Amino acid sequence: TAKFDYGPSTDYGTSTADEPLDGPDPVDVSVDIDNLSPGTEYHFRLVATNSVGQTEGSDVTFTTAS
């Protein structure tokens, strides 16, 4: 599965729903997020989980339009 953790700091605080993934090949992962505050910087990371365990991606930031 894959999901995104996001929030106003690297503590994140919010996660999207787990999305199921199939197969060993790389895939693009995206999700729409509503109700973000305008003019706010957010941190996010991708979190992937399989039968071996969980891996968190690097922290990335974006800023919403004012």
PDBQT receptor file of N, H, CA, C and O in Angstrom, charges set to zero:
ATOM      1  N   THR A   1       0.840  -1.190   0.000  1.00  0.00    +0.000 N 
ATOM      2  CA  THR A   1       0.000   0.000   0.000  1.00  0.00    +0.000 C 
ATOM      3  C   THR A   1       0.880   1.246   0.000  1.00  0.00    +0.000 C 
ATOM      4  O   THR A   1       2.079   1.182   0.272  1.00  0.00    +0.000 OA
ATOM      5  N   ALA A   2       0.268   2.358  -0.305  1.00  0.00    +0.000 N 
ATOM      6  H   ALA A   2      -0.706   2.410  -0.526  1.00  0.00    +0.000 HD
ATOM      7  CA  ALA A   2       0.958   3.647  -0.239  1.00  0.00    +0.000 C 
ATOM      8  C   ALA A   2      -0.006   4.693   0.308  1.00  0.00    +0.000 C 
ATOM      9  O   ALA A   2      -1.213   4.635   0.074  1.00  0.00    +0.000 OA
ATOM     10  N   LYS A   3       0.547   5.635   1.031  1.00  0.00    +0.000 N 
ATOM     11  H   LYS A   3       1.528   5.683   1.222  1.00  0.00    +0.000 HD
ATOM     12  CA  LYS A   3      -0.241   6.761   1.549  1.00  0.00    +0.000 C 
ATOM     13  C   LYS A   3       0.699   7.949   1.687  1.00  0.00    +0.000 C 
ATOM     14  O   LYS A   3       1.917   7.803   1.585  1.00  0.00    +0.000 OA
ATOM     15  N   PHE A   4       0.127   9.121   1.920  1.00  0.00    +0.000 N 
ATOM     16  H   PHE A   4      -0.862   9.239   2.003  1.00  0.00    +0.000 HD
ATOM     17  CA  PHE A   4       0.915  10.313   2.186  1.00  0.00    +0.000 C 
ATOM     18  C   PHE A   4       0.638  10.780   3.605  1.00  0.00    +0.000 C 
ATOM     19  O   PHE A   4      -0.512  10.814   4.042  1.00  0.00    +0.000 OA
ATOM     20  N   ASP A   5       1.707  11.141   4.332  1.00  0.00    +0.000 N 
ATOM     21  H   ASP A   5       2.641  11.113   3.977  1.00  0.00    +0.000 HD
ATOM     22  CA  ASP A   5       1.602  11.870   5.594  1.00  0.00    +0.000 C 
ATOM     23  C   ASP A   5       1.790  13.338   5.250  1.00  0.00    +0.000 C 
ATOM     24  O   ASP A   5       2.663  13.670   4.449  1.00  0.00    +0.000 OA
ATOM     25  N   TYR A   6       0.987  14.232   5.840  1.00  0.00    +0.000 N 
ATOM     26  H   TYR A   6       0.278  13.962   6.492  1.00  0.00    +0.000 HD
ATOM     27  CA  TYR A   6       1.159  15.663   5.562  1.00  0.00    +0.000 C 
ATOM     28  C   TYR A   6       0.722  16.499   6.753  1.00  0.00    +0.000 C 
ATOM     29  O   TYR A   6      -0.040  16.047   7.608  1.00  0.00    +0.000 OA
ATOM     30  N   GLY A   7       1.221  17.731   6.790  1.00  0.00    +0.000 N 
ATOM     31  H   GLY A   7       1.839  18.099   6.096  1.00  0.00    +0.000 HD
ATOM     32  CA  GLY A   7       0.863  18.663   7.844  1.00  0.00    +0.000 C 
ATOM     33  C   GLY A   7       1.784  19.861   7.839  1.00  0.00    +0.000 C 
ATOM     34  O   GLY A   7       2.655  19.960   6.973  1.00  0.00    +0.000 OA
ATOM     35  N   PRO A   8       1.618  20.778   8.785  1.00  0.00    +0.000 N 
ATOM     36  CA  PRO A   8       2.380  22.027   8.805  1.00  0.00    +0.000 C 
ATOM     37  C   PRO A   8       3.814  21.884   9.313  1.00  0.00    +0.000 C 
ATOM     38  O   PRO A   8       4.564  22.860   9.315  1.00  0.00    +0.000 OA
ATOM     39  N   SER A   9       4.206  20.681   9.743  1.00  0.00    +0.000 N 
ATOM     40  H   SER A   9       3.596  19.888   9.741  1.00  0.00    +0.000 HD
ATOM     41  CA  SER A   9       5.578  20.463  10.210  1.00  0.00    +0.000 C 
ATOM     42  C   SER A   9       5.959  19.014   9.899  1.00  0.00    +0.000 C 
ATOM     43  O   SER A   9       5.147  18.259   9.364  1.00  0.00    +0.000 OA
ATOM     44  N   THR A  10       7.175  18.633  10.231  1.00  0.00    +0.000 N 
ATOM     45  H   THR A  10       7.834  19.247  10.666  1.00  0.00    +0.000 HD
ATOM     46  CA  THR A  10       7.604  17.257   9.999  1.00  0.00    +0.000 C 
ATOM     47  C   THR A  10       6.987  16.276  11.003  1.00  0.00    +0.000 C 
ATOM     48  O   THR A  10       7.284  15.082  10.971  1.00  0.00    +0.000 OA
ATOM     49  N   ASP A  11       6.135  16.781  11.886  1.00  0.00    +0.000 N 
ATOM     50  H   ASP A  11       5.894  17.751  11.912  1.00  0.00    +0.000 HD
ATOM     51  CA  ASP A  11       5.315  15.899  12.720  1.00  0.00    +0.000 C 
ATOM     52  C   ASP A  11       4.099  15.404  11.921  1.00  0.00    +0.000 C 
ATOM     53  O   ASP A  11       3.397  14.489  12.352  1.00  0.00    +0.000 OA
ATOM     54  N   TYR A  12       3.858  16.020  10.756  1.00  0.00    +0.000 N 
ATOM     55  H   TYR A  12       4.427  16.764  10.406  1.00  0.00    +0.000 HD
ATOM     56  CA  TYR A  12       2.781  15.705   9.810  1.00  0.00    +0.000 C 
ATOM     57  C   TYR A  12       1.420  15.807  10.474  1.00  0.00    +0.000 C 
ATOM     58  O   TYR A  12       0.799  16.866  10.380  1.00  0.00    +0.000 OA
ATOM     59  N   GLY A  13       0.924  14.795  11.126  1.00  0.00    +0.000 N 
ATOM     60  H   GLY A  13       1.428  13.935  11.202  1.00  0.00    +0.000 HD
ATOM     61  CA  GLY A  13      -0.344  14.881  11.830  1.00  0.00    +0.000 C 
ATOM     62  C   GLY A  13      -1.534  14.344  11.067  1.00  0.00    +0.000 C 
ATOM     63  O   GLY A  13      -2.537  13.985  11.683  1.00  0.00    +0.000 OA
ATOM     64  N   THR A  14      -1.461  14.274   9.733  1.00  0.00    +0.000 N 
ATOM     65  H   THR A  14      -0.646  14.565   9.232  1.00  0.00    +0.000 HD
ATOM     66  CA  THR A  14      -2.575  13.778   8.935  1.00  0.00    +0.000 C 
ATOM     67  C   THR A  14      -2.039  12.805   7.901  1.00  0.00    +0.000 C 
ATOM     68  O   THR A  14      -0.950  12.997   7.358  1.00  0.00    +0.000 OA
ATOM     69  N   SER A  15      -2.808  11.762   7.633  1.00  0.00    +0.000 N 
ATOM     70  H   SER A  15      -3.693  11.606   8.073  1.00  0.00    +0.000 HD
ATOM     71  CA  SER A  15      -2.439  10.789   6.609  1.00  0.00    +0.000 C 
ATOM     72  C   SER A  15      -3.613  10.559   5.675  1.00  0.00    +0.000 C 
ATOM     73  O   SER A  15      -4.768  10.599   6.100  1.00  0.00    +0.000 OA
ATOM     74  N   THR A  16      -3.322  10.318   4.408  1.00  0.00    +0.000 N 
ATOM     75  H   THR A  16      -2.384  10.286   4.063  1.00  0.00    +0.000 HD
ATOM     76  CA  THR A  16      -4.357   9.929   3.468  1.00  0.00    +0.000 C 
ATOM     77  C   THR A  16      -4.671   8.452   3.686  1.00  0.00    +0.000 C 
ATOM     78  O   THR A  16      -3.955   7.764   4.414  1.00  0.00    +0.000 OA
ATOM     79  N   ALA A  17      -5.724   7.969   3.068  1.00  0.00    +0.000 N 
ATOM     80  H   ALA A  17      -6.307   8.527   2.477  1.00  0.00    +0.000 HD
ATOM     81  CA  ALA A  17      -6.073   6.555   3.155  1.00  0.00    +0.000 C 
ATOM     82  C   ALA A  17      -5.021   5.714   2.439  1.00  0.00    +0.000 C 
ATOM     83  O   ALA A  17      -4.397   6.172   1.482  1.00  0.00    +0.000 OA
ATOM     84  N   ASP A  18      -4.831   4.492   2.903  1.00  0.00    +0.000 N 
ATOM     85  H   ASP A  18      -5.338   4.120   3.681  1.00  0.00    +0.000 HD
ATOM     86  CA  ASP A  18      -3.927   3.566   2.221  1.00  0.00    +0.000 C 
ATOM     87  C   ASP A  18      -4.489   3.229   0.846  1.00  0.00    +0.000 C 
ATOM     88  O   ASP A  18      -5.671   2.910   0.709  1.00  0.00    +0.000 OA
ATOM     89  N   GLU A  19      -3.635   3.302  -0.170  1.00  0.00    +0.000 N 
ATOM     90  H   GLU A  19      -2.676   3.561  -0.059  1.00  0.00    +0.000 HD
ATOM     91  CA  GLU A  19      -4.006   2.932  -1.525  1.00  0.00    +0.000 C 
ATOM     92  C   GLU A  19      -3.344   1.603  -1.859  1.00  0.00    +0.000 C 
ATOM     93  O   GLU A  19      -2.130   1.474  -1.706  1.00  0.00    +0.000 OA
ATOM     94  N   PRO A  20      -4.103   0.617  -2.309  1.00  0.00    +0.000 N 
ATOM     95  CA  PRO A  20      -3.497  -0.673  -2.642  1.00  0.00    +0.000 C 
ATOM     96  C   PRO A  20      -2.625  -0.574  -3.898  1.00  0.00    +0.000 C 
ATOM     97  O   PRO A  20      -2.965   0.138  -4.842  1.00  0.00    +0.000 OA
ATOM     98  N   LEU A  21      -1.516  -1.283  -3.900  1.00  0.00    +0.000 N 
ATOM     99  H   LEU A  21      -1.240  -1.862  -3.133  1.00  0.00    +0.000 HD
ATOM    100  CA  LEU A  21      -0.615  -1.355  -5.052  1.00  0.00    +0.000 C 
ATOM    101  C   LEU A  21      -0.400  -2.823  -5.392  1.00  0.00    +0.000 C 
ATOM    102  O   LEU A  21      -0.424  -3.676  -4.505  1.00  0.00    +0.000 OA
ATOM    103  N   ASP A  22      -0.190  -3.122  -6.669  1.00  0.00    +0.000 N 
ATOM    104  H   ASP A  22      -0.170  -2.430  -7.390  1.00  0.00    +0.000 HD
ATOM    105  CA  ASP A  22       0.042  -4.498  -7.095  1.00  0.00    +0.000 C 
ATOM    106  C   ASP A  22       1.322  -4.594  -7.895  1.00  0.00    +0.000 C 
ATOM    107  O   ASP A  22       1.649  -3.684  -8.657  1.00  0.00    +0.000 OA
ATOM    108  N   GLY A  23       2.041  -5.675  -7.733  1.00  0.00    +0.000 N 
ATOM    109  H   GLY A  23       1.774  -6.414  -7.115  1.00  0.00    +0.000 HD
ATOM    110  CA  GLY A  23       3.184  -5.995  -8.572  1.00  0.00    +0.000 C 
ATOM    111  C   GLY A  23       4.485  -5.377  -8.123  1.00  0.00    +0.000 C 
ATOM    112  O   GLY A  23       4.514  -4.509  -7.251  1.00  0.00    +0.000 OA
ATOM    113  N   PRO A  24       5.577  -5.843  -8.740  1.00  0.00    +0.000 N 
ATOM    114  CA  PRO A  24       6.916  -5.396  -8.347  1.00  0.00    +0.000 C 
ATOM    115  C   PRO A  24       7.400  -4.145  -9.089  1.00  0.00    +0.000 C 
ATOM    116  O   PRO A  24       8.443  -3.591  -8.742  1.00  0.00    +0.000 OA
ATOM    117  N   ASP A  25       6.662  -3.701 -10.095  1.00  0.00    +0.000 N 
ATOM    118  H   ASP A  25       5.814  -4.151 -10.377  1.00  0.00    +0.000 HD
ATOM    119  CA  ASP A  25       7.125  -2.575 -10.914  1.00  0.00    +0.000 C 
ATOM    120  C   ASP A  25       6.799  -1.234 -10.277  1.00  0.00    +0.000 C 
ATOM    121  O   ASP A  25       5.791  -1.112  -9.581  1.00  0.00    +0.000 OA
ATOM    122  N   PRO A  26       7.636  -0.223 -10.502  1.00  0.00    +0.000 N 
ATOM    123  CA  PRO A  26       7.353   1.127  -9.987  1.00  0.00    +0.000 C 
ATOM    124  C   PRO A  26       6.035   1.665 -10.567  1.00  0.00    +0.000 C 
ATOM    125  O   PRO A  26       5.689   1.388 -11.716  1.00  0.00    +0.000 OA
ATOM    126  N   VAL A  27       5.323   2.423  -9.762  1.00  0.00    +0.000 N 
ATOM    127  H   VAL A  27       5.604   2.647  -8.829  1.00  0.00    +0.000 HD
ATOM    128  CA  VAL A  27       4.070   3.049 -10.190  1.00  0.00    +0.000 C 
ATOM    129  C   VAL A  27       4.023   4.483  -9.685  1.00  0.00    +0.000 C 
ATOM    130  O   VAL A  27       4.645   4.817  -8.677  1.00  0.00    +0.000 OA
ATOM    131  N   ASP A  28       3.283   5.326 -10.390  1.00  0.00    +0.000 N 
ATOM    132  H   ASP A  28       2.778   5.054 -11.209  1.00  0.00    +0.000 HD
ATOM    133  CA  ASP A  28       3.040   6.683  -9.913  1.00  0.00    +0.000 C 
ATOM    134  C   ASP A  28       1.960   6.639  -8.840  1.00  0.00    +0.000 C 
ATOM    135  O   ASP A  28       0.997   5.878  -8.944  1.00  0.00    +0.000 OA
ATOM    136  N   VAL A  29       2.128   7.457  -7.817  1.00  0.00    +0.000 N 
ATOM    137  H   VAL A  29       2.910   8.075  -7.734  1.00  0.00    +0.000 HD
ATOM    138  CA  VAL A  29       1.155   7.527  -6.731  1.00  0.00    +0.000 C 
ATOM    139  C   VAL A  29       0.777   8.987  -6.540  1.00  0.00    +0.000 C 
ATOM    140  O   VAL A  29       1.651   9.845  -6.418  1.00  0.00    +0.000 OA
ATOM    141  N   SER A  30      -0.516   9.274  -6.513  1.00  0.00    +0.000 N 
ATOM    142  H   SER A  30      -1.226   8.577  -6.611  1.00  0.00    +0.000 HD
ATOM    143  CA  SER A  30      -0.970  10.643  -6.265  1.00  0.00    +0.000 C 
ATOM    144  C   SER A  30      -2.302  10.598  -5.526  1.00  0.00    +0.000 C 
ATOM    145  O   SER A  30      -2.999   9.583  -5.523  1.00  0.00    +0.000 OA
ATOM    146  N   VAL A  31      -2.630  11.709  -4.909  1.00  0.00    +0.000 N 
ATOM    147  H   VAL A  31      -2.063  12.533  -4.911  1.00  0.00    +0.000 HD
ATOM    148  CA  VAL A  31      -3.893  11.813  -4.179  1.00  0.00    +0.000 C 
ATOM    149  C   VAL A  31      -4.308  13.281  -4.158  1.00  0.00    +0.000 C 
ATOM    150  O   VAL A  31      -3.455  14.165  -4.090  1.00  0.00    +0.000 OA
ATOM    151  N   ASP A  32      -5.603  13.541  -4.215  1.00  0.00    +0.000 N 
ATOM    152  H   ASP A  32      -6.296  12.822  -4.269  1.00  0.00    +0.000 HD
ATOM    153  CA  ASP A  32      -6.133  14.890  -4.066  1.00  0.00    +0.000 C 
ATOM    154  C   ASP A  32      -6.417  15.135  -2.590  1.00  0.00    +0.000 C 
ATOM    155  O   ASP A  32      -6.951  14.267  -1.900  1.00  0.00    +0.000 OA
ATOM    156  N   ILE A  33      -6.058  16.325  -2.112  1.00  0.00    +0.000 N 
ATOM    157  H   ILE A  33      -5.624  17.030  -2.673  1.00  0.00    +0.000 HD
ATOM    158  CA  ILE A  33      -6.290  16.693  -0.711  1.00  0.00    +0.000 C 
ATOM    159  C   ILE A  33      -7.092  17.981  -0.681  1.00  0.00    +0.000 C 
ATOM    160  O   ILE A  33      -6.720  18.960  -1.329  1.00  0.00    +0.000 OA
ATOM    161  N   ASP A  34      -8.174  17.992   0.053  1.00  0.00    +0.000 N 
ATOM    162  H   ASP A  34      -8.477  17.197   0.578  1.00  0.00    +0.000 HD
ATOM    163  CA  ASP A  34      -9.037  19.164   0.193  1.00  0.00    +0.000 C 
ATOM    164  C   ASP A  34      -8.805  19.834   1.541  1.00  0.00    +0.000 C 
ATOM    165  O   ASP A  34      -8.141  19.287   2.421  1.00  0.00    +0.000 OA
ATOM    166  N   ASN A  35      -9.365  21.025   1.679  1.00  0.00    +0.000 N 
ATOM    167  H   ASN A  35      -9.904  21.469   0.964  1.00  0.00    +0.000 HD
ATOM    168  CA  ASN A  35      -9.412  21.751   2.953  1.00  0.00    +0.000 C 
ATOM    169  C   ASN A  35      -8.047  22.153   3.486  1.00  0.00    +0.000 C 
ATOM    170  O   ASN A  35      -7.835  22.162   4.699  1.00  0.00    +0.000 OA
ATOM    171  N   LEU A  36      -7.108  22.491   2.587  1.00  0.00    +0.000 N 
ATOM    172  H   LEU A  36      -7.280  22.484   1.602  1.00  0.00    +0.000 HD
ATOM    173  CA  LEU A  36      -5.825  23.036   3.033  1.00  0.00    +0.000 C 
ATOM    174  C   LEU A  36      -5.967  24.533   3.249  1.00  0.00    +0.000 C 
ATOM    175  O   LEU A  36      -6.745  25.182   2.550  1.00  0.00    +0.000 OA
ATOM    176  N   SER A  37      -5.244  25.084   4.184  1.00  0.00    +0.000 N 
ATOM    177  H   SER A  37      -4.612  24.556   4.751  1.00  0.00    +0.000 HD
ATOM    178  CA  SER A  37      -5.302  26.520   4.477  1.00  0.00    +0.000 C 
ATOM    179  C   SER A  37      -4.534  27.308   3.424  1.00  0.00    +0.000 C 
ATOM    180  O   SER A  37      -3.449  26.893   3.017  1.00  0.00    +0.000 OA
ATOM    181  N   PRO A  38      -5.079  28.443   2.974  1.00  0.00    +0.000 N 
ATOM    182  CA  PRO A  38      -4.380  29.253   1.974  1.00  0.00    +0.000 C 
ATOM    183  C   PRO A  38      -3.105  29.879   2.536  1.00  0.00    +0.000 C 
ATOM    184  O   PRO A  38      -3.030  30.208   3.720  1.00  0.00    +0.000 OA
ATOM    185  N   GLY A  39      -2.104  30.039   1.668  1.00  0.00    +0.000 N 
ATOM    186  H   GLY A  39      -2.165  29.773   0.706  1.00  0.00    +0.000 HD
ATOM    187  CA  GLY A  39      -0.863  30.700   2.046  1.00  0.00    +0.000 C 
ATOM    188  C   GLY A  39      -0.097  29.967   3.139  1.00  0.00    +0.000 C 
ATOM    189  O   GLY A  39       0.581  30.599   3.948  1.00  0.00    +0.000 OA
ATOM    190  N   THR A  40      -0.196  28.652   3.171  1.00  0.00    +0.000 N 
ATOM    191  H   THR A  40      -0.747  28.138   2.513  1.00  0.00    +0.000 HD
ATOM    192  CA  THR A  40       0.416  27.861   4.230  1.00  0.00    +0.000 C 
ATOM    193  C   THR A  40       1.421  26.877   3.659  1.00  0.00    +0.000 C 
ATOM    194  O   THR A  40       1.159  26.236   2.641  1.00  0.00    +0.000 OA
ATOM    195  N   GLU A  41       2.576  26.754   4.314  1.00  0.00    +0.000 N 
ATOM    196  H   GLU A  41       2.788  27.275   5.141  1.00  0.00    +0.000 HD
ATOM    197  CA  GLU A  41       3.554  25.753   3.919  1.00  0.00    +0.000 C 
ATOM    198  C   GLU A  41       3.182  24.420   4.558  1.00  0.00    +0.000 C 
ATOM    199  O   GLU A  41       2.898  24.353   5.754  1.00  0.00    +0.000 OA
ATOM    200  N   TYR A  42       3.187  23.364   3.756  1.00  0.00    +0.000 N 
ATOM    201  H   TYR A  42       3.418  23.418   2.785  1.00  0.00    +0.000 HD
ATOM    202  CA  TYR A  42       2.913  22.008   4.233  1.00  0.00    +0.000 C 
ATOM    203  C   TYR A  42       4.108  21.110   3.949  1.00  0.00    +0.000 C 
ATOM    204  O   TYR A  42       4.819  21.276   2.958  1.00  0.00    +0.000 OA
ATOM    205  N   HIS A  43       4.303  20.165   4.838  1.00  0.00    +0.000 N 
ATOM    206  H   HIS A  43       3.725  20.030   5.643  1.00  0.00    +0.000 HD
ATOM    207  CA  HIS A  43       5.307  19.114   4.654  1.00  0.00    +0.000 C 
ATOM    208  C   HIS A  43       4.557  17.843   4.274  1.00  0.00    +0.000 C 
ATOM    209  O   HIS A  43       3.440  17.614   4.737  1.00  0.00    +0.000 OA
ATOM    210  N   PHE A  44       5.174  17.015   3.427  1.00  0.00    +0.000 N 
ATOM    211  H   PHE A  44       6.081  17.201   3.051  1.00  0.00    +0.000 HD
ATOM    212  CA  PHE A  44       4.578  15.715   3.139  1.00  0.00    +0.000 C 
ATOM    213  C   PHE A  44       5.656  14.691   2.818  1.00  0.00    +0.000 C 
ATOM    214  O   PHE A  44       6.789  15.037   2.483  1.00  0.00    +0.000 OA
ATOM    215  N   ARG A  45       5.275  13.423   2.928  1.00  0.00    +0.000 N 
ATOM    216  H   ARG A  45       4.354  13.142   3.200  1.00  0.00    +0.000 HD
ATOM    217  CA  ARG A  45       6.157  12.318   2.549  1.00  0.00    +0.000 C 
ATOM    218  C   ARG A  45       5.279  11.142   2.117  1.00  0.00    +0.000 C 
ATOM    219  O   ARG A  45       4.144  10.993   2.570  1.00  0.00    +0.000 OA
ATOM    220  N   LEU A  46       5.825  10.328   1.246  1.00  0.00    +0.000 N 
ATOM    221  H   LEU A  46       6.747  10.450   0.878  1.00  0.00    +0.000 HD
ATOM    222  CA  LEU A  46       5.159   9.105   0.816  1.00  0.00    +0.000 C 
ATOM    223  C   LEU A  46       5.532   7.991   1.791  1.00  0.00    +0.000 C 
ATOM    224  O   LEU A  46       6.686   7.887   2.206  1.00  0.00    +0.000 OA
ATOM    225  N   VAL A  47       4.570   7.168   2.150  1.00  0.00    +0.000 N 
ATOM    226  H   VAL A  47       3.633   7.253   1.813  1.00  0.00    +0.000 HD
ATOM    227  CA  VAL A  47       4.808   6.024   3.038  1.00  0.00    +0.000 C 
ATOM    228  C   VAL A  47       4.341   4.771   2.297  1.00  0.00    +0.000 C 
ATOM    229  O   VAL A  47       3.168   4.653   1.942  1.00  0.00    +0.000 OA
ATOM    230  N   ALA A  48       5.264   3.838   2.066  1.00  0.00    +0.000 N 
ATOM    231  H   ALA A  48       6.216   3.933   2.355  1.00  0.00    +0.000 HD
ATOM    232  CA  ALA A  48       4.948   2.591   1.379  1.00  0.00    +0.000 C 
ATOM    233  C   ALA A  48       5.069   1.434   2.361  1.00  0.00    +0.000 C 
ATOM    234  O   ALA A  48       5.996   1.389   3.170  1.00  0.00    +0.000 OA
ATOM    235  N   THR A  49       4.126   0.498   2.286  1.00  0.00    +0.000 N 
ATOM    236  H   THR A  49       3.373   0.534   1.629  1.00  0.00    +0.000 HD
ATOM    237  CA  THR A  49       4.112  -0.661   3.180  1.00  0.00    +0.000 C 
ATOM    238  C   THR A  49       3.897  -1.925   2.363  1.00  0.00    +0.000 C 
ATOM    239  O   THR A  49       3.058  -1.967   1.463  1.00  0.00    +0.000 OA
ATOM    240  N   ASN A  50       4.674  -2.958   2.694  1.00  0.00    +0.000 N 
ATOM    241  H   ASN A  50       5.355  -2.923   3.425  1.00  0.00    +0.000 HD
ATOM    242  CA  ASN A  50       4.454  -4.280   2.098  1.00  0.00    +0.000 C 
ATOM    243  C   ASN A  50       4.669  -5.332   3.173  1.00  0.00    +0.000 C 
ATOM    244  O   ASN A  50       4.762  -5.002   4.355  1.00  0.00    +0.000 OA
ATOM    245  N   SER A  51       4.748  -6.585   2.777  1.00  0.00    +0.000 N 
ATOM    246  H   SER A  51       4.673  -6.853   1.816  1.00  0.00    +0.000 HD
ATOM    247  CA  SER A  51       4.872  -7.678   3.747  1.00  0.00    +0.000 C 
ATOM    248  C   SER A  51       6.187  -7.645   4.520  1.00  0.00    +0.000 C 
ATOM    249  O   SER A  51       6.302  -8.274   5.572  1.00  0.00    +0.000 OA
ATOM    250  N   VAL A  52       7.183  -6.916   4.007  1.00  0.00    +0.000 N 
ATOM    251  H   VAL A  52       7.089  -6.405   3.152  1.00  0.00    +0.000 HD
ATOM    252  CA  VAL A  52       8.493  -6.826   4.662  1.00  0.00    +0.000 C 
ATOM    253  C   VAL A  52       8.514  -5.714   5.718  1.00  0.00    +0.000 C 
ATOM    254  O   VAL A  52       9.236  -5.805   6.711  1.00  0.00    +0.000 OA
ATOM    255  N   GLY A  53       7.717  -4.666   5.495  1.00  0.00    +0.000 N 
ATOM    256  H   GLY A  53       7.131  -4.591   4.688  1.00  0.00    +0.000 HD
ATOM    257  CA  GLY A  53       7.707  -3.558   6.444  1.00  0.00    +0.000 C 
ATOM    258  C   GLY A  53       7.255  -2.265   5.804  1.00  0.00    +0.000 C 
ATOM    259  O   GLY A  53       6.607  -2.263   4.757  1.00  0.00    +0.000 OA
ATOM    260  N   GLN A  54       7.608  -1.162   6.449  1.00  0.00    +0.000 N 
ATOM    261  H   GLN A  54       8.135  -1.164   7.299  1.00  0.00    +0.000 HD
ATOM    262  CA  GLN A  54       7.196   0.177   6.018  1.00  0.00    +0.000 C 
ATOM    263  C   GLN A  54       8.419   1.025   5.736  1.00  0.00    +0.000 C 
ATOM    264  O   GLN A  54       9.431   0.930   6.429  1.00  0.00    +0.000 OA
ATOM    265  N   THR A  55       8.314   1.865   4.700  1.00  0.00    +0.000 N 
ATOM    266  H   THR A  55       7.491   1.943   4.136  1.00  0.00    +0.000 HD
ATOM    267  CA  THR A  55       9.384   2.804   4.358  1.00  0.00    +0.000 C 
ATOM    268  C   THR A  55       8.786   4.183   4.162  1.00  0.00    +0.000 C 
ATOM    269  O   THR A  55       7.788   4.340   3.459  1.00  0.00    +0.000 OA
ATOM    270  N   GLU A  56       9.401   5.194   4.788  1.00  0.00    +0.000 N 
ATOM    271  H   GLU A  56      10.212   5.066   5.359  1.00  0.00    +0.000 HD
ATOM    272  CA  GLU A  56       8.971   6.579   4.628  1.00  0.00    +0.000 C 
ATOM    273  C   GLU A  56       9.902   7.289   3.651  1.00  0.00    +0.000 C 
ATOM    274  O   GLU A  56      11.122   7.150   3.737  1.00  0.00    +0.000 OA
ATOM    275  N   GLY A  57       9.330   8.040   2.734  1.00  0.00    +0.000 N 
ATOM    276  H   GLY A  57       8.339   8.152   2.665  1.00  0.00    +0.000 HD
ATOM    277  CA  GLY A  57      10.115   8.835   1.799  1.00  0.00    +0.000 C 
ATOM    278  C   GLY A  57      10.637  10.094   2.478  1.00  0.00    +0.000 C 
ATOM    279  O   GLY A  57      10.337  10.368   3.641  1.00  0.00    +0.000 OA
ATOM    280  N   SER A  58      11.412  10.840   1.734  1.00  0.00    +0.000 N 
ATOM    281  H   SER A  58      11.656  10.618   0.790  1.00  0.00    +0.000 HD
ATOM    282  CA  SER A  58      11.977  12.102   2.230  1.00  0.00    +0.000 C 
ATOM    283  C   SER A  58      10.909  13.158   2.419  1.00  0.00    +0.000 C 
ATOM    284  O   SER A  58       9.880  13.139   1.745  1.00  0.00    +0.000 OA
ATOM    285  N   ASP A  59      11.152  14.069   3.327  1.00  0.00    +0.000 N 
ATOM    286  H   ASP A  59      11.988  14.085   3.875  1.00  0.00    +0.000 HD
ATOM    287  CA  ASP A  59      10.254  15.200   3.553  1.00  0.00    +0.000 C 
ATOM    288  C   ASP A  59      10.345  16.165   2.382  1.00  0.00    +0.000 C 
ATOM    289  O   ASP A  59      11.437  16.490   1.915  1.00  0.00    +0.000 OA
ATOM    290  N   VAL A  60       9.180  16.623   1.909  1.00  0.00    +0.000 N 
ATOM    291  H   VAL A  60       8.293  16.359   2.289  1.00  0.00    +0.000 HD
ATOM    292  CA  VAL A  60       9.079  17.596   0.830  1.00  0.00    +0.000 C 
ATOM    293  C   VAL A  60       8.089  18.652   1.289  1.00  0.00    +0.000 C 
ATOM    294  O   VAL A  60       7.182  18.353   2.066  1.00  0.00    +0.000 OA
ATOM    295  N   THR A  61       8.250  19.887   0.818  1.00  0.00    +0.000 N 
ATOM    296  H   THR A  61       8.987  20.130   0.186  1.00  0.00    +0.000 HD
ATOM    297  CA  THR A  61       7.319  20.949   1.193  1.00  0.00    +0.000 C 
ATOM    298  C   THR A  61       6.663  21.573  -0.034  1.00  0.00    +0.000 C 
ATOM    299  O   THR A  61       7.198  21.518  -1.141  1.00  0.00    +0.000 OA
ATOM    300  N   PHE A  62       5.504  22.162   0.185  1.00  0.00    +0.000 N 
ATOM    301  H   PHE A  62       5.069  22.207   1.085  1.00  0.00    +0.000 HD
ATOM    302  CA  PHE A  62       4.836  22.992  -0.812  1.00  0.00    +0.000 C 
ATOM    303  C   PHE A  62       4.073  24.067  -0.054  1.00  0.00    +0.000 C 
ATOM    304  O   PHE A  62       3.780  23.913   1.131  1.00  0.00    +0.000 OA
ATOM    305  N   THR A  63       3.753  25.153  -0.742  1.00  0.00    +0.000 N 
ATOM    306  H   THR A  63       3.991  25.279  -1.705  1.00  0.00    +0.000 HD
ATOM    307  CA  THR A  63       2.986  26.239  -0.144  1.00  0.00    +0.000 C 
ATOM    308  C   THR A  63       1.733  26.446  -0.968  1.00  0.00    +0.000 C 
ATOM    309  O   THR A  63       1.807  26.559  -2.192  1.00  0.00    +0.000 OA
ATOM    310  N   THR A  64       0.574  26.496  -0.311  1.00  0.00    +0.000 N 
ATOM    311  H   THR A  64       0.513  26.404   0.682  1.00  0.00    +0.000 HD
ATOM    312  CA  THR A  64      -0.685  26.709  -1.002  1.00  0.00    +0.000 C 
ATOM    313  C   THR A  64      -0.795  28.172  -1.430  1.00  0.00    +0.000 C 
ATOM    314  O   THR A  64      -0.182  29.053  -0.827  1.00  0.00    +0.000 OA
ATOM    315  N   ALA A  65      -1.587  28.420  -2.480  1.00  0.00    +0.000 N 
ATOM    316  H   ALA A  65      -2.085  27.704  -2.969  1.00  0.00    +0.000 HD
ATOM    317  CA  ALA A  65      -1.801  29.785  -2.959  1.00  0.00    +0.000 C 
ATOM    318  C   ALA A  65      -2.542  30.594  -1.896  1.00  0.00    +0.000 C 
ATOM    319  O   ALA A  65      -3.329  30.054  -1.119  1.00  0.00    +0.000 OA
ATOM    320  N   SER A  66      -2.276  31.889  -1.880  1.00  0.00    +0.000 N 
ATOM    321  H   SER A  66      -1.637  32.328  -2.511  1.00  0.00    +0.000 HD
ATOM    322  CA  SER A  66      -2.942  32.778  -0.909  1.00  0.00    +0.000 C 
ATOM    323  C   SER A  66      -4.406  32.997  -1.253  1.00  0.00    +0.000 C 
ATOM    324  O   SER A  66      -5.107  33.716  -0.541  1.00  0.00    +0.000 OA
TER     325      SER A  66
